[in-house]
Amino acid sequence: MNSKQKNENKIILIGMGLIFLISSFYIIKGLGDKVDDGQIEKKQEELFSDYTYITASELDKKIIAREKISLLDIRDSANFEKNHIEGALNVSDQNLSEILQKIPKEDLIIVIGYDYDRKKEESSVAQVLSESGFKNFKVLTGGIVGWAEEGNKLISSGNKESALDWSKVDQIIPEQLKLALESNYPVFIVDVRKPFLYTNGHIPKAVNIPLEELEKRKSDIPFSKEILVYGNNSDEDFSAAVKLHDLGFLATFTLQGGFSAWQEKRFEIEK
């Protein structure tokens, strides 16, 4: 064997050795990853084992039966405003302790999260409930997504890009409202602006229920009458009309252009 062949054989052996080392490295790493994955999964199982679930259909039956339930929606405020279950309280790290002080220990508490996957927040709130002495609490399976998937009712602030939300809104112009007032037509007028704006001037016979209070003051609005709702502008009108529709007020109208349109017509303003 000449020197050239010897060198070639050395190169081949070195190459095979490198391949063996690289293969061994990835095999060992893969085994390590599996162990790590198993440890993570075990930690997750431990994290989520301290509470039970309630399905959307089970919760719906309890709501219909008017059982004493406290609904705690743990999503961020933007998602909560987008849609939520009627009567739910939006809780966060900042206000959870304060809200829990107002809930009787015997009440059934339902924790409402985002979906089927995001469980860290659910577990965190469940731990706080347990440590605060609450024993009767459950987590909604699938969170708000699971609730919506079964076609259950949600309260929404409206999306102007949604054809469905637009189908909930009927508009009238200021002249039509003026005629209704002059003929004593039985319409209940809701002004959803801030109280100080209402005090400075409002449409005659209007009742002030700020937009953010519509849901909790639902009982102040009669189901037996048609509802006319207005805000500062068309955005507030739209949001209020969608929310009232979702709350069950199906004969709801908005004032096209809001209070500004009424002012521009120089129609009567009450103070």
Secondary structure, DSSP 8 states (H G I E B T S, - for coil): --HHHHHHHHHHHHHHHHHHHHHHHHHHHHHHHHHHHHHHHHHHHHHT-S-EEE-HHHHHHHHHTT--EEEEE-S-HHHHHHEE-TT-EE--TTTHHHHHTTS-TTSEEEEE-SSSS--HHHHHHHHHHHHTT--SEEEETTHHHHHHHTT---EE---TT-HHHHTT-EEE-HHHHHHHHHTT--EEEEE-S-HHHHHH-B-TT-EE--GGGTTTTGGGS-TTSEEEEE-SSHHHHHHHHHHHHHTT--SEEEETTHHHHHHHTT---B-
